Amino acid sequence: MLLIKNATILDPGSKLNGKKRDILIKNGSIQSIKANIDQAKAEVWNVSGACVSIGWLDIATQVGDPGFEHREDLVSATEAAAKGGYTA
């Protein structure tokens, strides 16, 4: 389990937009978002000053496949996108 403490939520479609909340994640899924979560068994990240948002979309991705794989290929582009928070 992972407990993210004091994250500012950025989601204009949510009533939580702009509010600081704790986020409890278990097995890769959000289990709870509350003002204060106390979870002794979780790994805790205090991220005061950081923001969380829904997944990002990059509509301008360009990959070197086929022919320019030395520049970037589908695997390296996918890995970089996932690490950067992009979901599509």
PDB file with one MODEL, atoms N, CA, C and O in Angstrom:
MODEL        1
ATOM      1  N   MET A   1       0.830  -1.184   0.000  1.00  0.00           N
ATOM      2  CA  MET A   1       0.000   0.000   0.000  1.00  0.00           C
ATOM      3  C   MET A   1       0.874   1.247   0.000  1.00  0.00           C
ATOM      4  O   MET A   1       1.970   1.264   0.560  1.00  0.00           O
ATOM      5  N   LEU A   2       0.363   2.275  -0.636  1.00  0.00           N
ATOM      6  CA  LEU A   2       1.041   3.561  -0.701  1.00  0.00           C
ATOM      7  C   LEU A   2       0.068   4.639  -0.239  1.00  0.00           C
ATOM      8  O   LEU A   2      -1.076   4.688  -0.692  1.00  0.00           O
ATOM      9  N   LEU A   3       0.522   5.491   0.653  1.00  0.00           N
ATOM     10  CA  LEU A   3      -0.280   6.616   1.126  1.00  0.00           C
ATOM     11  C   LEU A   3       0.406   7.907   0.708  1.00  0.00           C
ATOM     12  O   LEU A   3       1.500   8.219   1.178  1.00  0.00           O
ATOM     13  N   ILE A   4      -0.235   8.645  -0.166  1.00  0.00           N
ATOM     14  CA  ILE A   4       0.269   9.939  -0.612  1.00  0.00           C
ATOM     15  C   ILE A   4      -0.397  11.001   0.258  1.00  0.00           C
ATOM     16  O   ILE A   4      -1.620  11.139   0.253  1.00  0.00           O
ATOM     17  N   LYS A   5       0.413  11.747   1.002  1.00  0.00           N
ATOM     18  CA  LYS A   5      -0.098  12.748   1.946  1.00  0.00           C
ATOM     19  C   LYS A   5       0.041  14.158   1.369  1.00  0.00           C
ATOM     20  O   LYS A   5       1.052  14.493   0.751  1.00  0.00           O
ATOM     21  N   ASN A   6      -0.986  14.970   1.582  1.00  0.00           N
ATOM     22  CA  ASN A   6      -0.948  16.408   1.287  1.00  0.00           C
ATOM     23  C   ASN A   6      -0.803  16.750  -0.186  1.00  0.00           C
ATOM     24  O   ASN A   6      -0.147  17.736  -0.521  1.00  0.00           O
ATOM     25  N   ALA A   7      -1.389  15.974  -1.062  1.00  0.00           N
ATOM     26  CA  ALA A   7      -1.323  16.250  -2.500  1.00  0.00           C
ATOM     27  C   ALA A   7      -2.440  17.218  -2.892  1.00  0.00           C
ATOM     28  O   ALA A   7      -3.570  17.096  -2.420  1.00  0.00           O
ATOM     29  N   THR A   8      -2.118  18.166  -3.748  1.00  0.00           N
ATOM     30  CA  THR A   8      -3.137  19.056  -4.291  1.00  0.00           C
ATOM     31  C   THR A   8      -3.729  18.397  -5.534  1.00  0.00           C
ATOM     32  O   THR A   8      -3.001  18.036  -6.458  1.00  0.00           O
ATOM     33  N   ILE A   9      -5.036  18.245  -5.552  1.00  0.00           N
ATOM     34  CA  ILE A   9      -5.715  17.557  -6.643  1.00  0.00           C
ATOM     35  C   ILE A   9      -6.057  18.552  -7.751  1.00  0.00           C
ATOM     36  O   ILE A   9      -6.646  19.602  -7.491  1.00  0.00           O
ATOM     37  N   LEU A  10      -5.686  18.216  -8.983  1.00  0.00           N
ATOM     38  CA  LEU A  10      -5.999  19.029 -10.153  1.00  0.00           C
ATOM     39  C   LEU A  10      -6.934  18.237 -11.063  1.00  0.00           C
ATOM     40  O   LEU A  10      -6.496  17.373 -11.822  1.00  0.00           O
ATOM     41  N   ASP A  11      -8.204  18.539 -10.976  1.00  0.00           N
ATOM     42  CA  ASP A  11      -9.227  17.904 -11.810  1.00  0.00           C
ATOM     43  C   ASP A  11     -10.427  18.847 -11.874  1.00  0.00           C
ATOM     44  O   ASP A  11     -11.293  18.805 -11.001  1.00  0.00           O
ATOM     45  N   PRO A  12     -10.485  19.703 -12.909  1.00  0.00           N
ATOM     46  CA  PRO A  12     -11.546  20.707 -12.986  1.00  0.00           C
ATOM     47  C   PRO A  12     -12.964  20.131 -12.919  1.00  0.00           C
ATOM     48  O   PRO A  12     -13.898  20.851 -12.565  1.00  0.00           O
ATOM     49  N   GLY A  13     -13.139  18.862 -13.249  1.00  0.00           N
ATOM     50  CA  GLY A  13     -14.454  18.242 -13.204  1.00  0.00           C
ATOM     51  C   GLY A  13     -14.823  17.655 -11.855  1.00  0.00           C
ATOM     52  O   GLY A  13     -15.881  17.041 -11.716  1.00  0.00           O
ATOM     53  N   SER A  14     -13.971  17.835 -10.864  1.00  0.00           N
ATOM     54  CA  SER A  14     -14.183  17.225  -9.549  1.00  0.00           C
ATOM     55  C   SER A  14     -14.408  18.289  -8.478  1.00  0.00           C
ATOM     56  O   SER A  14     -13.858  19.388  -8.555  1.00  0.00           O
ATOM     57  N   LYS A  15     -15.210  17.954  -7.493  1.00  0.00           N
ATOM     58  CA  LYS A  15     -15.405  18.845  -6.347  1.00  0.00           C
ATOM     59  C   LYS A  15     -14.138  18.956  -5.501  1.00  0.00           C
ATOM     60  O   LYS A  15     -14.040  19.839  -4.648  1.00  0.00           O
ATOM     61  N   LEU A  16     -13.163  18.065  -5.731  1.00  0.00           N
ATOM     62  CA  LEU A  16     -11.891  18.091  -4.997  1.00  0.00           C
ATOM     63  C   LEU A  16     -10.836  18.967  -5.667  1.00  0.00           C
ATOM     64  O   LEU A  16      -9.739  19.121  -5.129  1.00  0.00           O
ATOM     65  N   ASN A  17     -11.143  19.543  -6.828  1.00  0.00           N
ATOM     66  CA  ASN A  17     -10.175  20.345  -7.565  1.00  0.00           C
ATOM     67  C   ASN A  17      -9.596  21.456  -6.686  1.00  0.00           C
ATOM     68  O   ASN A  17     -10.333  22.237  -6.085  1.00  0.00           O
ATOM     69  N   GLY A  18      -8.252  21.512  -6.623  1.00  0.00           N
ATOM     70  CA  GLY A  18      -7.551  22.536  -5.871  1.00  0.00           C
ATOM     71  C   GLY A  18      -7.422  22.272  -4.382  1.00  0.00           C
ATOM     72  O   GLY A  18      -6.833  23.077  -3.659  1.00  0.00           O
ATOM     73  N   LYS A  19      -7.961  21.163  -3.917  1.00  0.00           N
ATOM     74  CA  LYS A  19      -7.911  20.847  -2.488  1.00  0.00           C
ATOM     75  C   LYS A  19      -6.770  19.891  -2.179  1.00  0.00           C
ATOM     76  O   LYS A  19      -6.418  19.046  -3.002  1.00  0.00           O
ATOM     77  N   LYS A  20      -6.190  20.027  -0.979  1.00  0.00           N
ATOM     78  CA  LYS A  20      -5.153  19.098  -0.514  1.00  0.00           C
ATOM     79  C   LYS A  20      -5.837  17.901   0.119  1.00  0.00           C
ATOM     80  O   LYS A  20      -6.722  18.046   0.962  1.00  0.00           O
ATOM     81  N   ARG A  21      -5.415  16.718  -0.298  1.00  0.00           N
ATOM     82  CA  ARG A  21      -6.005  15.485   0.215  1.00  0.00           C
ATOM     83  C   ARG A  21      -4.936  14.408   0.322  1.00  0.00           C
ATOM     84  O   ARG A  21      -3.870  14.506  -0.285  1.00  0.00           O
ATOM     85  N   ASP A  22      -5.241  13.377   1.107  1.00  0.00           N
ATOM     86  CA  ASP A  22      -4.431  12.164   1.184  1.00  0.00           C
ATOM     87  C   ASP A  22      -5.052  11.151   0.237  1.00  0.00           C
ATOM     88  O   ASP A  22      -6.274  11.093   0.093  1.00  0.00           O
ATOM     89  N   ILE A  23      -4.212  10.356  -0.405  1.00  0.00           N
ATOM     90  CA  ILE A  23      -4.673   9.351  -1.370  1.00  0.00           C
ATOM     91  C   ILE A  23      -4.071   8.008  -0.991  1.00  0.00           C
ATOM     92  O   ILE A  23      -2.851   7.866  -0.921  1.00  0.00           O
ATOM     93  N   LEU A  24      -4.925   7.027  -0.747  1.00  0.00           N
ATOM     94  CA  LEU A  24      -4.475   5.679  -0.409  1.00  0.00           C
ATOM     95  C   LEU A  24      -4.589   4.802  -1.646  1.00  0.00           C
ATOM     96  O   LEU A  24      -5.659   4.684  -2.244  1.00  0.00           O
ATOM     97  N   ILE A  25      -3.458   4.180  -2.024  1.00  0.00           N
ATOM     98  CA  ILE A  25      -3.402   3.324  -3.205  1.00  0.00           C
ATOM     99  C   ILE A  25      -3.048   1.912  -2.766  1.00  0.00           C
ATOM    100  O   ILE A  25      -2.083   1.698  -2.032  1.00  0.00           O
ATOM    101  N   LYS A  26      -3.843   0.953  -3.227  1.00  0.00           N
ATOM    102  CA  LYS A  26      -3.607  -0.454  -2.908  1.00  0.00           C
ATOM    103  C   LYS A  26      -3.692  -1.259  -4.194  1.00  0.00           C
ATOM    104  O   LYS A  26      -4.663  -1.154  -4.942  1.00  0.00           O
ATOM    105  N   ASN A  27      -2.658  -2.070  -4.446  1.00  0.00           N
ATOM    106  CA  ASN A  27      -2.594  -2.903  -5.648  1.00  0.00           C
ATOM    107  C   ASN A  27      -2.812  -2.095  -6.923  1.00  0.00           C
ATOM    108  O   ASN A  27      -3.466  -2.561  -7.856  1.00  0.00           O
ATOM    109  N   GLY A  28      -2.258  -0.874  -6.958  1.00  0.00           N
ATOM    110  CA  GLY A  28      -2.313  -0.053  -8.154  1.00  0.00           C
ATOM    111  C   GLY A  28      -3.612   0.708  -8.361  1.00  0.00           C
ATOM    112  O   GLY A  28      -3.768   1.378  -9.381  1.00  0.00           O
ATOM    113  N   SER A  29      -4.556   0.624  -7.415  1.00  0.00           N
ATOM    114  CA  SER A  29      -5.843   1.316  -7.541  1.00  0.00           C
ATOM    115  C   SER A  29      -6.068   2.241  -6.353  1.00  0.00           C
ATOM    116  O   SER A  29      -5.701   1.919  -5.223  1.00  0.00           O
ATOM    117  N   ILE A  30      -6.669   3.383  -6.617  1.00  0.00           N
ATOM    118  CA  ILE A  30      -7.010   4.312  -5.547  1.00  0.00           C
ATOM    119  C   ILE A  30      -8.120   3.700  -4.710  1.00  0.00           C
ATOM    120  O   ILE A  30      -9.174   3.331  -5.228  1.00  0.00           O
ATOM    121  N   GLN A  31      -7.869   3.596  -3.411  1.00  0.00           N
ATOM    122  CA  GLN A  31      -8.845   3.044  -2.479  1.00  0.00           C
ATOM    123  C   GLN A  31      -9.621   4.130  -1.749  1.00  0.00           C
ATOM    124  O   GLN A  31     -10.794   3.956  -1.419  1.00  0.00           O
ATOM    125  N   SER A  32      -8.943   5.271  -1.498  1.00  0.00           N
ATOM    126  CA  SER A  32      -9.585   6.312  -0.716  1.00  0.00           C
ATOM    127  C   SER A  32      -8.906   7.653  -0.966  1.00  0.00           C
ATOM    128  O   SER A  32      -7.690   7.726  -1.142  1.00  0.00           O
ATOM    129  N   ILE A  33      -9.716   8.719  -0.978  1.00  0.00           N
ATOM    130  CA  ILE A  33      -9.209  10.090  -1.029  1.00  0.00           C
ATOM    131  C   ILE A  33      -9.933  10.844   0.070  1.00  0.00           C
ATOM    132  O   ILE A  33     -11.151  11.011   0.018  1.00  0.00           O
ATOM    133  N   LYS A  34      -9.184  11.299   1.065  1.00  0.00           N
ATOM    134  CA  LYS A  34      -9.777  11.983   2.218  1.00  0.00           C
ATOM    135  C   LYS A  34      -8.835  13.080   2.711  1.00  0.00           C
ATOM    136  O   LYS A  34      -7.667  13.138   2.327  1.00  0.00           O
ATOM    137  N   ALA A  35      -9.369  13.939   3.562  1.00  0.00           N
ATOM    138  CA  ALA A  35      -8.563  15.022   4.131  1.00  0.00           C
ATOM    139  C   ALA A  35      -7.429  14.495   4.995  1.00  0.00           C
ATOM    140  O   ALA A  35      -6.349  15.084   5.022  1.00  0.00           O
ATOM    141  N   ASN A  36      -7.660  13.396   5.701  1.00  0.00           N
ATOM    142  CA  ASN A  36      -6.614  12.826   6.547  1.00  0.00           C
ATOM    143  C   ASN A  36      -6.817  11.318   6.640  1.00  0.00           C
ATOM    144  O   ASN A  36      -7.817  10.846   7.179  1.00  0.00           O
ATOM    145  N   ILE A  37      -5.867  10.582   6.114  1.00  0.00           N
ATOM    146  CA  ILE A  37      -5.912   9.114   6.179  1.00  0.00           C
ATOM    147  C   ILE A  37      -4.774   8.653   7.073  1.00  0.00           C
ATOM    148  O   ILE A  37      -3.625   9.048   6.878  1.00  0.00           O
ATOM    149  N   ASP A  38      -5.088   7.828   8.039  1.00  0.00           N
ATOM    150  CA  ASP A  38      -4.081   7.253   8.923  1.00  0.00           C
ATOM    151  C   ASP A  38      -3.968   5.774   8.573  1.00  0.00           C
ATOM    152  O   ASP A  38      -4.896   5.006   8.822  1.00  0.00           O
ATOM    153  N   GLN A  39      -2.850   5.375   8.004  1.00  0.00           N
ATOM    154  CA  GLN A  39      -2.670   3.990   7.571  1.00  0.00           C
ATOM    155  C   GLN A  39      -1.268   3.545   7.970  1.00  0.00           C
ATOM    156  O   GLN A  39      -0.294   3.833   7.273  1.00  0.00           O
ATOM    157  N   ALA A  40      -1.175   2.858   9.068  1.00  0.00           N
ATOM    158  CA  ALA A  40       0.120   2.462   9.624  1.00  0.00           C
ATOM    159  C   ALA A  40       0.873   1.472   8.743  1.00  0.00           C
ATOM    160  O   ALA A  40       2.104   1.443   8.774  1.00  0.00           O
ATOM    161  N   LYS A  41       0.169   0.664   7.962  1.00  0.00           N
ATOM    162  CA  LYS A  41       0.824  -0.374   7.171  1.00  0.00           C
ATOM    163  C   LYS A  41       1.302   0.115   5.803  1.00  0.00           C
ATOM    164  O   LYS A  41       1.954  -0.635   5.076  1.00  0.00           O
ATOM    165  N   ALA A  42       0.991   1.344   5.449  1.00  0.00           N
ATOM    166  CA  ALA A  42       1.329   1.850   4.112  1.00  0.00           C
ATOM    167  C   ALA A  42       2.698   2.531   4.094  1.00  0.00           C
ATOM    168  O   ALA A  42       3.158   3.062   5.104  1.00  0.00           O
ATOM    169  N   GLU A  43       3.331   2.502   2.931  1.00  0.00           N
ATOM    170  CA  GLU A  43       4.500   3.345   2.682  1.00  0.00           C
ATOM    171  C   GLU A  43       3.962   4.761   2.503  1.00  0.00           C
ATOM    172  O   GLU A  43       3.033   4.966   1.722  1.00  0.00           O
ATOM    173  N   VAL A  44       4.518   5.731   3.201  1.00  0.00           N
ATOM    174  CA  VAL A  44       3.978   7.091   3.185  1.00  0.00           C
ATOM    175  C   VAL A  44       4.902   8.023   2.408  1.00  0.00           C
ATOM    176  O   VAL A  44       6.109   8.069   2.644  1.00  0.00           O
ATOM    177  N   TRP A  45       4.302   8.766   1.472  1.00  0.00           N
ATOM    178  CA  TRP A  45       5.010   9.816   0.745  1.00  0.00           C
ATOM    179  C   TRP A  45       4.344  11.138   1.108  1.00  0.00           C
ATOM    180  O   TRP A  45       3.170  11.338   0.793  1.00  0.00           O
ATOM    181  N   ASN A  46       5.058  12.032   1.755  1.00  0.00           N
ATOM    182  CA  ASN A  46       4.520  13.358   2.025  1.00  0.00           C
ATOM    183  C   ASN A  46       4.925  14.257   0.866  1.00  0.00           C
ATOM    184  O   ASN A  46       6.101  14.583   0.705  1.00  0.00           O
ATOM    185  N   VAL A  47       3.953  14.653   0.064  1.00  0.00           N
ATOM    186  CA  VAL A  47       4.230  15.378  -1.171  1.00  0.00           C
ATOM    187  C   VAL A  47       3.707  16.812  -1.125  1.00  0.00           C
ATOM    188  O   VAL A  47       3.301  17.362  -2.148  1.00  0.00           O
ATOM    189  N   SER A  48       3.719  17.408   0.053  1.00  0.00           N
ATOM    190  CA  SER A  48       3.223  18.770   0.206  1.00  0.00           C
ATOM    191  C   SER A  48       3.847  19.675  -0.853  1.00  0.00           C
ATOM    192  O   SER A  48       5.068  19.718  -1.002  1.00  0.00           O
ATOM    193  N   GLY A  49       3.013  20.386  -1.574  1.00  0.00           N
ATOM    194  CA  GLY A  49       3.483  21.249  -2.657  1.00  0.00           C
ATOM    195  C   GLY A  49       3.387  20.602  -4.022  1.00  0.00           C
ATOM    196  O   GLY A  49       3.503  21.288  -5.038  1.00  0.00           O
ATOM    197  N   ALA A  50       3.178  19.284  -4.070  1.00  0.00           N
ATOM    198  CA  ALA A  50       3.047  18.581  -5.356  1.00  0.00           C
ATOM    199  C   ALA A  50       1.571  18.453  -5.736  1.00  0.00           C
ATOM    200  O   ALA A  50       0.683  18.552  -4.889  1.00  0.00           O
ATOM    201  N   CYS A  51       1.340  18.233  -7.006  1.00  0.00           N
ATOM    202  CA  CYS A  51      -0.025  18.097  -7.519  1.00  0.00           C
ATOM    203  C   CYS A  51      -0.221  16.712  -8.129  1.00  0.00           C
ATOM    204  O   CYS A  51       0.721  16.102  -8.635  1.00  0.00           O
ATOM    205  N   VAL A  52      -1.453  16.232  -8.071  1.00  0.00           N
ATOM    206  CA  VAL A  52      -1.827  15.001  -8.764  1.00  0.00           C
ATOM    207  C   VAL A  52      -2.971  15.337  -9.720  1.00  0.00           C
ATOM    208  O   VAL A  52      -3.776  16.232  -9.462  1.00  0.00           O
ATOM    209  N   SER A  53      -3.023  14.606 -10.817  1.00  0.00           N
ATOM    210  CA  SER A  53      -4.068  14.852 -11.808  1.00  0.00           C
ATOM    211  C   SER A  53      -4.425  13.552 -12.493  1.00  0.00           C
ATOM    212  O   SER A  53      -3.785  12.520 -12.291  1.00  0.00           O
ATOM    213  N   ILE A  54      -5.464  13.626 -13.310  1.00  0.00           N
ATOM    214  CA  ILE A  54      -5.826  12.475 -14.118  1.00  0.00           C
ATOM    215  C   ILE A  54      -4.719  12.236 -15.145  1.00  0.00           C
ATOM    216  O   ILE A  54      -3.854  13.094 -15.321  1.00  0.00           O
ATOM    217  N   GLY A  55      -4.730  11.093 -15.824  1.00  0.00           N
ATOM    218  CA  GLY A  55      -3.701  10.778 -16.815  1.00  0.00           C
ATOM    219  C   GLY A  55      -3.649  11.803 -17.931  1.00  0.00           C
ATOM    220  O   GLY A  55      -4.667  12.398 -18.285  1.00  0.00           O
ATOM    221  N   TRP A  56      -2.475  12.007 -18.479  1.00  0.00           N
ATOM    222  CA  TRP A  56      -2.266  13.000 -19.532  1.00  0.00           C
ATOM    223  C   TRP A  56      -2.349  12.335 -20.904  1.00  0.00           C
ATOM    224  O   TRP A  56      -2.136  11.130 -21.035  1.00  0.00           O
ATOM    225  N   LEU A  57      -2.660  13.132 -21.917  1.00  0.00           N
ATOM    226  CA  LEU A  57      -2.777  12.679 -23.306  1.00  0.00           C
ATOM    227  C   LEU A  57      -1.797  13.473 -24.157  1.00  0.00           C
ATOM    228  O   LEU A  57      -1.777  14.702 -24.103  1.00  0.00           O
ATOM    229  N   ASP A  58      -0.986  12.775 -24.942  1.00  0.00           N
ATOM    230  CA  ASP A  58      -0.031  13.435 -25.833  1.00  0.00           C
ATOM    231  C   ASP A  58      -0.439  13.126 -27.266  1.00  0.00           C
ATOM    232  O   ASP A  58      -0.236  12.012 -27.749  1.00  0.00           O
ATOM    233  N   ILE A  59      -1.013  14.112 -27.940  1.00  0.00           N
ATOM    234  CA  ILE A  59      -1.494  13.882 -29.306  1.00  0.00           C
ATOM    235  C   ILE A  59      -0.419  14.165 -30.364  1.00  0.00           C
ATOM    236  O   ILE A  59      -0.676  14.018 -31.558  1.00  0.00           O
ATOM    237  N   ALA A  60       0.769  14.565 -29.937  1.00  0.00           N
ATOM    238  CA  ALA A  60       1.819  14.912 -30.892  1.00  0.00           C
ATOM    239  C   ALA A  60       3.022  13.975 -30.822  1.00  0.00           C
ATOM    240  O   ALA A  60       4.113  14.343 -31.257  1.00  0.00           O
ATOM    241  N   THR A  61       2.843  12.783 -30.287  1.00  0.00           N
ATOM    242  CA  THR A  61       3.956  11.843 -30.180  1.00  0.00           C
ATOM    243  C   THR A  61       4.421  11.402 -31.562  1.00  0.00           C
ATOM    244  O   THR A  61       3.612  11.060 -32.424  1.00  0.00           O
ATOM    245  N   GLN A  62       5.719  11.416 -31.754  1.00  0.00           N
ATOM    246  CA  GLN A  62       6.301  10.926 -33.004  1.00  0.00           C
ATOM    247  C   GLN A  62       7.349   9.883 -32.662  1.00  0.00           C
ATOM    248  O   GLN A  62       8.239  10.121 -31.844  1.00  0.00           O
ATOM    249  N   VAL A  63       7.235   8.734 -33.292  1.00  0.00           N
ATOM    250  CA  VAL A  63       8.135   7.615 -33.032  1.00  0.00           C
ATOM    251  C   VAL A  63       8.897   7.298 -34.315  1.00  0.00           C
ATOM    252  O   VAL A  63       8.382   7.499 -35.415  1.00  0.00           O
ATOM    253  N   GLY A  64      10.121   6.805 -34.173  1.00  0.00           N
ATOM    254  CA  GLY A  64      10.973   6.524 -35.326  1.00  0.00           C
ATOM    255  C   GLY A  64      10.647   5.258 -36.091  1.00  0.00           C
ATOM    256  O   GLY A  64      11.255   5.013 -37.133  1.00  0.00           O
ATOM    257  N   ASP A  65       9.705   4.436 -35.617  1.00  0.00           N
ATOM    258  CA  ASP A  65       9.323   3.209 -36.335  1.00  0.00           C
ATOM    259  C   ASP A  65       8.459   3.561 -37.542  1.00  0.00           C
ATOM    260  O   ASP A  65       7.548   4.376 -37.392  1.00  0.00           O
ATOM    261  N   PRO A  66       8.683   3.009 -38.708  1.00  0.00           N
ATOM    262  CA  PRO A  66       9.825   2.189 -39.100  1.00  0.00           C
ATOM    263  C   PRO A  66      10.934   3.046 -39.708  1.00  0.00           C
ATOM    264  O   PRO A  66      10.684   4.114 -40.267  1.00  0.00           O
ATOM    265  N   GLY A  67      12.133   2.560 -39.586  1.00  0.00           N
ATOM    266  CA  GLY A  67      13.268   3.155 -40.271  1.00  0.00           C
ATOM    267  C   GLY A  67      14.179   4.028 -39.430  1.00  0.00           C
ATOM    268  O   GLY A  67      15.363   4.145 -39.746  1.00  0.00           O
ATOM    269  N   PHE A  68      13.680   4.636 -38.383  1.00  0.00           N
ATOM    270  CA  PHE A  68      14.504   5.511 -37.557  1.00  0.00           C
ATOM    271  C   PHE A  68      14.484   5.069 -36.103  1.00  0.00           C
ATOM    272  O   PHE A  68      14.413   5.892 -35.189  1.00  0.00           O
ATOM    273  N   GLU A  69      14.547   3.752 -35.901  1.00  0.00           N
ATOM    274  CA  GLU A  69      14.507   3.194 -34.554  1.00  0.00           C
ATOM    275  C   GLU A  69      15.666   3.664 -33.690  1.00  0.00           C
ATOM    276  O   GLU A  69      15.565   3.642 -32.463  1.00  0.00           O
ATOM    277  N   HIS A  70      16.785   4.096 -34.314  1.00  0.00           N
ATOM    278  CA  HIS A  70      17.924   4.597 -33.544  1.00  0.00           C
ATOM    279  C   HIS A  70      17.542   5.871 -32.785  1.00  0.00           C
ATOM    280  O   HIS A  70      18.153   6.194 -31.766  1.00  0.00           O
ATOM    281  N   ARG A  71      16.549   6.583 -33.272  1.00  0.00           N
ATOM    282  CA  ARG A  71      16.075   7.806 -32.628  1.00  0.00           C
ATOM    283  C   ARG A  71      15.130   7.480 -31.477  1.00  0.00           C
ATOM    284  O   ARG A  71      15.300   7.977 -30.364  1.00  0.00           O
ATOM    285  N   GLU A  72      14.142   6.649 -31.751  1.00  0.00           N
ATOM    286  CA  GLU A  72      13.191   6.175 -30.747  1.00  0.00           C
ATOM    287  C   GLU A  72      12.321   5.106 -31.398  1.00  0.00           C
ATOM    288  O   GLU A  72      11.985   5.181 -32.580  1.00  0.00           O
ATOM    289  N   ASP A  73      11.963   4.097 -30.581  1.00  0.00           N
ATOM    290  CA  ASP A  73      11.073   3.063 -31.090  1.00  0.00           C
ATOM    291  C   ASP A  73       9.814   3.007 -30.228  1.00  0.00           C
ATOM    292  O   ASP A  73       9.694   3.749 -29.252  1.00  0.00           O
ATOM    293  N   LEU A  74       8.891   2.143 -30.581  1.00  0.00           N
ATOM    294  CA  LEU A  74       7.625   2.060 -29.854  1.00  0.00           C
ATOM    295  C   LEU A  74       7.818   1.699 -28.381  1.00  0.00           C
ATOM    296  O   LEU A  74       7.106   2.206 -27.514  1.00  0.00           O
ATOM    297  N   VAL A  75       8.781   0.822 -28.104  1.00  0.00           N
ATOM    298  CA  VAL A  75       9.018   0.404 -26.718  1.00  0.00           C
ATOM    299  C   VAL A  75       9.547   1.570 -25.889  1.00  0.00           C
ATOM    300  O   VAL A  75       9.035   1.832 -24.801  1.00  0.00           O
ATOM    301  N   SER A  76      10.561   2.273 -26.386  1.00  0.00           N
ATOM    302  CA  SER A  76      11.130   3.380 -25.599  1.00  0.00           C
ATOM    303  C   SER A  76      10.128   4.526 -25.442  1.00  0.00           C
ATOM    304  O   SER A  76      10.089   5.162 -24.388  1.00  0.00           O
ATOM    305  N   ALA A  77       9.326   4.799 -26.456  1.00  0.00           N
ATOM    306  CA  ALA A  77       8.322   5.856 -26.368  1.00  0.00           C
ATOM    307  C   ALA A  77       7.240   5.492 -25.356  1.00  0.00           C
ATOM    308  O   ALA A  77       6.810   6.347 -24.580  1.00  0.00           O
ATOM    309  N   THR A  78       6.797   4.246 -25.353  1.00  0.00           N
ATOM    310  CA  THR A  78       5.780   3.796 -24.407  1.00  0.00           C
ATOM    311  C   THR A  78       6.287   3.858 -22.976  1.00  0.00           C
ATOM    312  O   THR A  78       5.571   4.313 -22.084  1.00  0.00           O
ATOM    313  N   GLU A  79       7.515   3.406 -22.748  1.00  0.00           N
ATOM    314  CA  GLU A  79       8.098   3.447 -21.400  1.00  0.00           C
ATOM    315  C   GLU A  79       8.247   4.877 -20.902  1.00  0.00           C
ATOM    316  O   GLU A  79       7.951   5.160 -19.741  1.00  0.00           O
ATOM    317  N   ALA A  80       8.702   5.781 -21.762  1.00  0.00           N
ATOM    318  CA  ALA A  80       8.861   7.171 -21.359  1.00  0.00           C
ATOM    319  C   ALA A  80       7.514   7.815 -21.045  1.00  0.00           C
ATOM    320  O   ALA A  80       7.393   8.574 -20.084  1.00  0.00           O
ATOM    321  N   ALA A  81       6.515   7.515 -21.846  1.00  0.00           N
ATOM    322  CA  ALA A  81       5.169   8.081 -21.614  1.00  0.00           C
ATOM    323  C   ALA A  81       4.606   7.586 -20.281  1.00  0.00           C
ATOM    324  O   ALA A  81       4.066   8.378 -19.509  1.00  0.00           O
ATOM    325  N   ALA A  82       4.722   6.318 -20.008  1.00  0.00           N
ATOM    326  CA  ALA A  82       4.183   5.767 -18.760  1.00  0.00           C
ATOM    327  C   ALA A  82       4.875   6.380 -17.543  1.00  0.00           C
ATOM    328  O   ALA A  82       4.217   6.691 -16.551  1.00  0.00           O
ATOM    329  N   LYS A  83       6.186   6.555 -17.610  1.00  0.00           N
ATOM    330  CA  LYS A  83       6.918   7.143 -16.487  1.00  0.00           C
ATOM    331  C   LYS A  83       6.589   8.622 -16.306  1.00  0.00           C
ATOM    332  O   LYS A  83       6.753   9.162 -15.212  1.00  0.00           O
ATOM    333  N   GLY A  84       6.133   9.273 -17.358  1.00  0.00           N
ATOM    334  CA  GLY A  84       5.805  10.690 -17.295  1.00  0.00           C
ATOM    335  C   GLY A  84       4.357  10.978 -16.966  1.00  0.00           C
ATOM    336  O   GLY A  84       3.964  12.142 -16.900  1.00  0.00           O
ATOM    337  N   GLY A  85       3.546   9.940 -16.757  1.00  0.00           N
ATOM    338  CA  GLY A  85       2.149  10.157 -16.383  1.00  0.00           C
ATOM    339  C   GLY A  85       1.186  10.176 -17.540  1.00  0.00           C
ATOM    340  O   GLY A  85       0.006  10.479 -17.364  1.00  0.00           O
ATOM    341  N   TYR A  86       1.673   9.856 -18.728  1.00  0.00           N
ATOM    342  CA  TYR A  86       0.790   9.852 -19.897  1.00  0.00           C
ATOM    343  C   TYR A  86       0.061   8.511 -19.984  1.00  0.00           C
ATOM    344  O   TYR A  86       0.657   7.448 -19.802  1.00  0.00           O
ATOM    345  N   THR A  87      -1.215   8.585 -20.261  1.00  0.00           N
ATOM    346  CA  THR A  87      -2.025   7.361 -20.325  1.00  0.00           C
ATOM    347  C   THR A  87      -2.531   7.066 -21.732  1.00  0.00           C
ATOM    348  O   THR A  87      -3.042   5.977 -21.991  1.00  0.00           O
ATOM    349  N   ALA A  88      -2.394   8.020 -22.636  1.00  0.00           N
ATOM    350  CA  ALA A  88      -2.832   7.810 -24.018  1.00  0.00           C
ATOM    351  C   ALA A  88      -2.045   8.704 -24.949  1.00  0.00           C
ATOM    352  O   ALA A  88      -2.263   8.678 -26.160  1.00  0.00           O
TER     353      ALA A  88
ENDMDL
END
